[in-house]
Amino acid sequence: RLVYLMIRELPPDSDEVIIVTNMLMKDMASNNELYKSGSIRVLCRILDSSLLQQVERYFKQAIVDKAPVVASAALVSGIHILKENSDIVKRWGSEVQDAVPS
């Protein structure tokens, strides 16, 4: 958890973003919900619009995840991403409707 906090507060340089993104993508594929939710929170802080398009499907999967901590992290991260990349987040409408109970 401390590593996620450090990456979030000290964003890597543009050369290092790809390496850090790959590490966080591995954590998103993990079976541990805490790793998934932590990596989602960090990814929304360090991604630019070009990299966000590449990892968009992972955010969609996280929104409909059965673990509440992962789904809530993805939804809150979507709100943060919405400020800069609203067109990408608007495409997540069906996943959000599936995740939010009526």
N, C-alpha and C positions, 0 to 999 in steps of 0.2 A: 504494500500500500504506500510505503514511503517513496518507492521508485515512481509510482504513478503521480504522486504529489509533486515530486521534483521535476518530472518531465512537463507537467502541466504549468508549473510556475516559471520554469526556465525553458521556454520553447527552443528547440534545436534550430541550428542554421539550416538553410535550404538544402545543403548537401547532406545533412544528417537526417532530414525528415523522412526520407525513403527507408532508411535503416530502422528508425524508431517506429515508423508505420508498420513495417514488416513484423517487428517484435510484438507490437500491439495487436496485429491481426492474428498472430499465433495465440495470443491470450484470448482473443474473441472466439477462437475455435476450441478452447479448452472446455472441459466438463465442469470446471469450478465456476460457480456463479459470481463469486467475488472478483475473480480475475476478469471475467467477461464485463461486469459492470464497471470496474475500474478502468479497463482499457477503452470502453465506450466513452466514458467521461473525459478521458485525456484526448482521444481522437478528435472529439468535437472542438477542442481548443487549438489543436495544431494543424488541422487540415485546411488546405486552400481549396478553391472550387474545382480545380482539375483533379486533385487526389480524391476529393469527396465523391466524384462521379465513379471512381474506380472501386470505392468501398461501400457504395450505396446499398448494395444487396445485403451486406452484413448488418447494416443498420435496420433494414427491413426485417431480416430474420430475428434480430434482437427485439424488435417491437412486439412481435407475436410469440416471444419466448414464454415458456410456462413458468419460469422463475420470476416472481414479482420484482425482485431487485434488478434483474436484467432489463425487463420491460420498462420499468420506471426510469432507469438510467437512459435508455434509448429515447424515451418520450421527452425527458427533460433536455437531453442533448439535441433533439430535434428542435426544441424551442430556441436553444442557443444558436443553432445553425440557421434557423429561419431568418434571423436578423441580417445575415449576409448573403445567403443562398436560398432565397424563398422558392425559386422555381424547382429546385431539387426536392425540397421538403414537401412541397405541395403534391408531388407524385406519390407520397407515402400514404395518401388518404385511405385507401382500402385496408392497409395494414393497421392503421390507427383505429379504424372503425371495428376491426376484428379484435383488437386488444382491449378497447374500452367497453366494459359491459354496459348494456342499456338500462 
